[in-house]
Amino acid sequence: MSDTEGQAPPPPPPQPQDDEQCLCTQDKVLQFLNKMADESGIKDLTDPALAEFLSESDSLKGIRDLFHYPKAGTLPHVDPSLVDPESDSIYLCGNSLGLMPKATEEVLKEHLDKWAKM
């Protein structure tokens, strides 16, 4: 017998009331950007200062530091005359395991050490 057998299905998600407006993603993004622009006092949504404000306000910005980013100079097929070899690359690969979390290195070292001492 499965866990859900004999149980009522979950209720459907709430539907907007007649006076509520459904917003498409583009409208939601624009609404968010306008809100953040108001908070920052920056009126022009194309102002680079707004991008900096958004980056500084991002509660998830510290997560980036938990991953190793390949340096531009270590990537295959890169023309070294076009990049700073020491700069972090921009990671856009969607068909992979993703960036390696820094914690993975320590966990693997611990397990390899245990294996070596068996």
Backbone as ProteinMPNN parsed JSONL, in Angstrom:
{"seq_chain_A": "MSDTEGQAPPPPPPQPQDDEQCLCTQDKVLQFLNKMADESGIKDLTDPALAEFLSESDSLKGIRDLFHYPKAGTLPHVDPSLVDPESDSIYLCGNSLGLMPKATEEVLKEHLDKWAKM", "coords_chain_A": {"N_chain_A": [[0.848, -1.179, 0.0], [0.65, 2.167, -0.898], [1.995, 5.309, 0.371], [0.26, 7.387, -0.2], [-2.108, 6.243, -0.823], [-5.557, 6.008, -0.387], [-5.699, 8.49, 0.716], [-6.906, 11.862, 0.582], [-6.553, 13.905, -2.357], [-4.118, 16.612, -2.61], [-5.152, 20.009, -1.948], [-6.092, 22.274, -4.628], [-3.895, 24.899, -5.912], [-4.268, 28.26, -4.623], [-6.47, 30.415, -6.38], [-6.305, 33.518, -8.146], [-8.185, 36.301, -6.941], [-10.964, 38.158, -8.319], [-10.255, 40.85, -8.225], [-7.539, 40.757, -8.073], [-4.514, 40.857, -9.902], [-3.076, 38.808, -12.355], [0.292, 38.43, -12.946], [2.699, 38.318, -15.503], [5.945, 36.791, -15.842], [7.802, 38.688, -16.803], [6.561, 41.077, -16.061], [6.614, 40.796, -13.287], [9.356, 40.838, -12.786], [10.002, 43.429, -13.645], [8.48, 44.863, -11.816], [9.793, 44.165, -9.434], [12.351, 45.242, -9.969], [11.743, 47.978, -10.135], [10.874, 48.413, -7.51], [13.256, 47.926, -6.085], [14.834, 49.906, -7.213], [13.556, 52.16, -6.237], [14.074, 51.805, -3.491], [16.833, 52.135, -3.505], [17.137, 54.673, -4.418], [17.786, 55.149, -6.992], [16.871, 56.076, -10.135], [17.021, 55.328, -12.821], [16.693, 52.385, -14.501], [18.654, 51.231, -16.027], [21.023, 52.012, -15.016], [24.295, 51.315, -14.001], [24.84, 51.46, -11.3], [22.556, 50.572, -10.052], [22.652, 47.838, -10.58], [24.89, 47.208, -9.048], [23.862, 47.841, -6.512], [21.825, 45.913, -6.346], [23.385, 43.587, -6.339], [24.818, 43.908, -3.936], [22.7, 43.83, -2.169], [21.787, 41.287, -2.313], [20.799, 38.462, -0.676], [21.825, 35.956, -1.051], [24.381, 36.164, -1.969], [26.768, 35.293, -0.763], [26.926, 32.597, -1.221], [28.218, 32.054, -3.567], [30.901, 32.008, -2.925], [31.308, 29.483, -1.965], [32.027, 27.726, -3.902], [34.325, 26.389, -6.332], [35.622, 28.263, -8.947], [36.589, 27.928, -12.258], [39.617, 29.292, -13.501], [40.035, 31.68, -16.096], [42.286, 31.261, -17.671], [42.741, 28.537, -17.473], [40.965, 27.173, -18.967], [40.059, 25.075, -21.743], [40.797, 25.725, -25.182], [40.938, 28.541, -25.175], [41.766, 31.767, -26.091], [44.567, 33.223, -24.963], [45.247, 35.866, -25.327], [42.937, 37.243, -25.241], [41.786, 37.144, -22.752], [41.956, 37.649, -19.169], [44.062, 35.614, -17.611], [43.942, 34.97, -14.914], [41.455, 35.636, -13.978], [38.19, 34.783, -12.702], [36.23, 32.443, -14.471], [33.188, 32.797, -16.357], [30.574, 30.852, -15.582], [28.684, 28.823, -17.526], [27.883, 26.314, -18.207], [25.492, 23.964, -18.681], [25.287, 21.264, -18.899], [26.51, 19.379, -17.066], [28.146, 18.328, -14.005], [28.14, 20.58, -12.619], [29.566, 23.393, -10.807], [32.333, 22.68, -8.662], [31.717, 22.202, -5.293], [33.504, 23.778, -2.653], [33.682, 22.421, -0.244], [33.631, 19.779, -0.991], [36.184, 18.996, -1.734], [37.571, 18.763, 0.719], [36.06, 16.726, 1.97], [36.513, 14.578, 0.216], [39.298, 14.303, 0.503], [39.42, 13.466, 3.183], [38.15, 10.957, 2.989], [39.854, 9.661, 1.183], [42.184, 9.612, 2.703], [41.352, 7.922, 4.816], [40.962, 5.592, 3.331], [43.547, 5.087, 2.458], [44.726, 4.343, 4.822], [43.624, 1.933, 5.498]], "CA_chain_A": [[0.0, 0.0, 0.0], [1.497, 3.361, -0.977], [1.75, 6.329, 1.396], [-0.814, 8.302, -0.593], [-3.32, 5.486, -1.104], [-6.614, 6.239, 0.57], [-5.683, 9.878, 1.178], [-7.475, 12.83, -0.363], [-5.501, 14.639, -3.076], [-3.884, 17.935, -2.036], [-6.036, 21.031, -2.531], [-5.465, 23.02, -5.731], [-3.325, 26.175, -5.466], [-5.275, 29.325, -4.612], [-6.648, 31.168, -7.614], [-6.427, 34.948, -7.859], [-9.525, 36.876, -6.861], [-11.27, 39.01, -9.466], [-9.581, 42.139, -8.138], [-6.102, 40.54, -8.147], [-4.034, 40.772, -11.282], [-2.019, 37.846, -12.616], [1.402, 39.066, -13.633], [3.629, 37.419, -16.166], [7.277, 36.885, -15.273], [8.397, 39.963, -17.19], [5.965, 42.12, -15.217], [7.108, 40.597, -11.926], [10.741, 41.302, -12.76], [9.967, 44.887, -13.727], [7.954, 45.324, -10.529], [10.885, 44.006, -8.475], [13.4, 46.218, -10.269], [11.253, 49.307, -9.751], [10.89, 48.454, -6.05], [14.649, 48.046, -5.652], [15.295, 51.233, -7.635], [13.006, 53.1, -5.255], [14.828, 51.635, -2.245], [18.2, 52.625, -3.667], [17.135, 56.067, -4.847], [18.265, 55.196, -8.383], [15.659, 56.129, -10.969], [17.264, 54.73, -14.138], [16.884, 50.941, -14.365], [19.84, 50.803, -16.774], [22.192, 52.564, -14.33], [25.12, 50.257, -13.4], [24.771, 51.563, -9.84], [21.444, 49.724, -9.61], [23.17, 46.47, -10.6], [25.751, 47.084, -7.868], [22.968, 47.823, -5.353], [21.175, 44.601, -6.335], [24.389, 42.603, -5.932], [25.095, 44.097, -2.517], [21.478, 43.512, -1.414], [21.434, 39.883, -2.529], [21.04, 37.661, 0.527], [22.483, 34.706, -1.431], [25.658, 36.441, -2.628], [27.855, 34.547, -0.146], [26.949, 31.209, -1.691], [29.202, 31.976, -4.654], [32.21, 31.711, -2.349], [31.366, 28.079, -1.569], [32.351, 26.931, -5.079], [35.529, 26.686, -7.113], [35.376, 28.74, -10.31], [37.808, 27.785, -13.058], [40.227, 30.525, -13.988], [39.914, 31.785, -17.558], [43.489, 30.72, -18.297], [42.801, 27.076, -17.391], [39.938, 26.593, -19.834], [40.559, 24.66, -23.061], [40.41, 26.487, -26.376], [40.802, 29.963, -24.847], [42.846, 32.594, -26.614], [45.071, 33.97, -23.811], [45.348, 37.299, -25.617], [41.614, 37.842, -25.097], [41.282, 37.022, -21.381], [42.875, 37.709, -18.034], [44.117, 34.202, -17.233], [43.7, 34.797, -13.476], [40.083, 36.0, -13.608], [37.226, 33.684, -12.672], [35.446, 32.329, -15.692], [31.737, 32.856, -16.204], [30.182, 29.451, -15.72], [27.401, 28.697, -18.211], [27.711, 24.937, -18.663], [24.322, 23.345, -18.084], [25.316, 19.828, -19.122], [27.642, 18.895, -16.287], [27.863, 18.194, -12.579], [28.14, 21.917, -12.028], [30.803, 23.799, -10.164], [32.661, 21.85, -7.519], [31.685, 22.878, -3.993], [34.794, 23.738, -1.977], [33.617, 21.41, 0.814], [33.84, 18.46, -1.599], [37.617, 18.709, -1.716], [37.917, 18.306, 2.07], [35.41, 15.433, 2.205], [37.241, 13.568, -0.56], [40.602, 14.093, 1.14], [39.194, 12.657, 4.379], [37.869, 9.574, 2.589], [41.072, 9.09, 0.599], [43.087, 9.334, 3.822], [40.837, 6.722, 5.475], [41.211, 4.461, 2.427], [44.995, 4.829, 2.451], [45.124, 3.77, 6.126], [42.926, 0.655, 5.736]], "C_chain_A": [[0.893, 1.242, 0.0], [1.091, 4.365, 0.093], [0.542, 7.195, 1.077], [-2.137, 7.575, -0.84], [-4.345, 5.718, 0.002], [-6.663, 7.655, 1.112], [-6.297, 10.771, 0.113], [-6.343, 13.547, -1.089], [-5.316, 16.017, -2.447], [-4.802, 18.959, -2.696], [-5.323, 21.77, -3.667], [-4.885, 24.331, -5.199], [-4.389, 27.267, -5.502], [-5.296, 30.082, -5.938], [-6.781, 32.65, -7.278], [-7.893, 35.383, -7.82], [-9.729, 37.795, -8.061], [-10.49, 40.315, -9.439], [-8.054, 41.998, -8.153], [-5.7, 40.382, -9.612], [-2.958, 39.691, -11.374], [-0.926, 38.552, -13.414], [2.26, 38.012, -14.317], [5.018, 37.66, -15.558], [7.925, 38.223, -15.584], [7.863, 41.1, -16.318], [6.461, 42.008, -13.777], [8.535, 41.117, -11.791], [10.784, 42.823, -12.782], [9.466, 45.487, -12.417], [9.049, 45.261, -9.457], [11.973, 45.056, -8.706], [12.982, 47.633, -9.879], [11.261, 49.467, -8.23], [12.313, 48.668, -5.538], [15.234, 49.404, -6.053], [14.792, 52.296, -6.663], [13.786, 53.032, -3.949], [16.219, 52.241, -2.332], [18.264, 54.104, -4.013], [17.65, 56.253, -6.265], [17.051, 55.098, -9.285], [15.805, 55.388, -12.297], [17.571, 53.243, -13.97], [18.099, 50.426, -15.123], [21.124, 51.314, -16.135], [23.001, 51.418, -13.708], [25.107, 50.301, -11.864], [23.626, 50.726, -9.286], [21.889, 48.264, -9.58], [24.065, 46.232, -9.384], [24.907, 47.011, -6.599], [22.289, 46.462, -5.231], [22.149, 43.522, -5.862], [24.677, 42.694, -4.443], [23.907, 43.696, -1.646], [21.117, 42.037, -1.474], [21.796, 39.042, -1.312], [21.765, 36.349, 0.216], [23.892, 34.912, -1.995], [26.826, 35.651, -2.042], [27.97, 33.119, -0.629], [27.984, 31.022, -2.8], [30.574, 31.555, -4.129], [32.364, 30.259, -1.927], [31.794, 27.164, -2.71], [33.673, 27.358, -5.694], [35.099, 27.136, -8.506], [36.663, 28.581, -11.104], [38.322, 29.153, -13.5], [40.184, 30.512, -15.518], [41.108, 31.155, -18.268], [43.583, 29.211, -18.265], [41.805, 26.398, -18.321], [40.534, 26.192, -21.182], [40.038, 25.602, -24.151], [40.166, 27.965, -26.08], [42.016, 30.695, -25.389], [43.357, 33.473, -25.468], [45.219, 35.468, -24.068], [44.017, 38.013, -25.404], [41.077, 37.827, -23.662], [42.381, 37.322, -20.374], [42.929, 36.29, -17.494], [43.826, 33.944, -15.755], [42.271, 35.13, -13.053], [39.194, 34.755, -13.586], [36.47, 33.649, -13.988], [33.963, 32.5, -15.358], [31.227, 31.47, -16.535], [28.785, 29.347, -16.311], [27.097, 27.265, -18.651], [26.53, 24.287, -17.946], [24.32, 21.834, -18.201], [26.525, 19.241, -18.392], [27.204, 18.679, -14.85], [27.767, 19.56, -11.917], [29.499, 22.247, -11.444], [31.056, 22.928, -8.94], [32.552, 22.665, -6.228], [33.041, 22.735, -3.3], [34.818, 22.67, -0.882], [33.897, 20.008, 0.276], [35.309, 18.052, -1.524], [38.036, 18.14, -0.351], [37.314, 16.932, 2.364], [36.142, 14.323, 1.454], [38.599, 13.272, 0.059], [40.454, 13.217, 2.383], [38.982, 11.196, 4.015], [39.092, 8.912, 1.958], [42.094, 8.765, 1.68], [42.658, 8.071, 4.568], [41.161, 5.487, 4.647], [42.682, 4.087, 2.461], [45.437, 4.125, 3.728], [44.436, 2.445, 6.431], [43.877, -0.501, 5.607]], "O_chain_A": [[1.802, 1.346, 0.824], [-0.004, 4.29, 0.65], [-0.129, 7.685, 1.986], [-3.168, 8.215, -1.043], [-4.023, 5.63, 1.187], [-7.562, 7.995, 1.882], [-6.224, 10.489, -1.083], [-5.284, 13.776, -0.506], [-6.238, 16.542, -1.822], [-5.186, 18.804, -3.855], [-4.097, 21.878, -3.668], [-5.322, 24.825, -4.16], [-5.31, 27.21, -6.317], [-4.25, 30.349, -6.531], [-7.319, 32.997, -6.226], [-8.724, 34.884, -8.579], [-8.769, 38.163, -8.738], [-10.104, 40.836, -10.485], [-7.346, 43.001, -8.237], [-6.446, 39.848, -10.433], [-2.034, 39.662, -10.561], [-1.197, 39.189, -14.432], [2.511, 36.943, -13.761], [5.22, 38.637, -14.838], [8.538, 38.829, -14.706], [8.617, 41.974, -15.891], [6.7, 43.023, -13.123], [8.878, 41.759, -10.799], [11.528, 43.435, -12.016], [9.98, 46.51, -11.965], [9.208, 46.193, -8.669], [12.456, 45.681, -7.762], [13.79, 48.397, -9.35], [11.612, 50.53, -7.718], [12.543, 49.497, -4.657], [16.035, 49.98, -5.316], [15.524, 53.222, -6.313], [14.123, 54.061, -3.364], [16.726, 52.794, -1.356], [19.324, 54.723, -3.914], [17.919, 57.375, -6.693], [16.287, 54.136, -9.203], [14.822, 54.878, -12.835], [18.582, 52.877, -13.371], [18.536, 49.299, -14.889], [22.209, 51.073, -16.663], [22.44, 50.621, -12.955], [25.339, 49.283, -11.211], [23.715, 50.223, -8.166], [21.541, 47.53, -8.654], [24.002, 45.171, -8.763], [25.197, 46.212, -5.708], [22.188, 45.917, -4.132], [21.781, 42.647, -5.078], [24.769, 41.673, -3.762], [24.091, 43.269, -0.506], [20.226, 41.589, -0.752], [22.97, 38.925, -0.961], [22.269, 35.696, 1.131], [24.527, 33.959, -2.445], [27.786, 35.365, -2.757], [29.016, 32.493, -0.46], [28.555, 29.942, -2.944], [31.315, 30.838, -4.802], [33.464, 29.845, -1.563], [31.915, 25.954, -2.517], [34.087, 28.513, -5.595], [34.304, 26.465, -9.163], [37.717, 29.048, -10.674], [37.544, 30.048, -13.83], [40.285, 29.458, -16.145], [40.957, 30.579, -19.346], [44.423, 28.64, -18.961], [41.809, 25.173, -18.446], [41.409, 26.881, -21.706], [38.964, 26.189, -24.025], [39.277, 28.575, -26.674], [43.155, 30.284, -25.167], [42.648, 34.383, -25.039], [45.306, 36.252, -23.123], [43.966, 39.243, -25.386], [40.037, 38.423, -23.382], [43.57, 37.258, -20.684], [41.93, 35.803, -16.965], [43.498, 32.819, -15.38], [41.91, 34.93, -11.893], [39.409, 33.805, -14.339], [36.115, 34.686, -14.547], [33.553, 32.358, -14.205], [31.428, 30.973, -17.643], [27.808, 29.738, -15.672], [26.143, 27.038, -19.395], [26.574, 24.085, -16.732], [23.433, 21.18, -17.653], [27.436, 18.686, -19.008], [26.027, 18.829, -14.521], [27.351, 19.663, -10.763], [30.454, 21.481, -11.572], [30.122, 22.492, -8.268], [33.213, 23.693, -6.082], [33.656, 21.67, -3.361], [35.865, 22.077, -0.621], [34.355, 19.142, 1.022], [35.626, 16.888, -1.278], [38.768, 17.152, -0.283], [37.98, 16.072, 2.941], [36.363, 13.245, 2.004], [39.008, 12.113, 0.132], [41.27, 12.325, 2.613], [39.551, 10.302, 4.641], [39.336, 7.726, 2.179], [42.794, 7.756, 1.589], [43.498, 7.242, 4.916], [41.582, 4.461, 5.182], [43.026, 2.905, 2.489], [46.422, 3.386, 3.716], [44.637, 1.884, 7.508], [43.475, -1.653, 5.772]]}, "name": "protein", "num_of_chains": 1, "seq": "MSDTEGQAPPPPPPQPQDDEQCLCTQDKVLQFLNKMADESGIKDLTDPALAEFLSESDSLKGIRDLFHYPKAGTLPHVDPSLVDPESDSIYLCGNSLGLMPKATEEVLKEHLDKWAKM"}
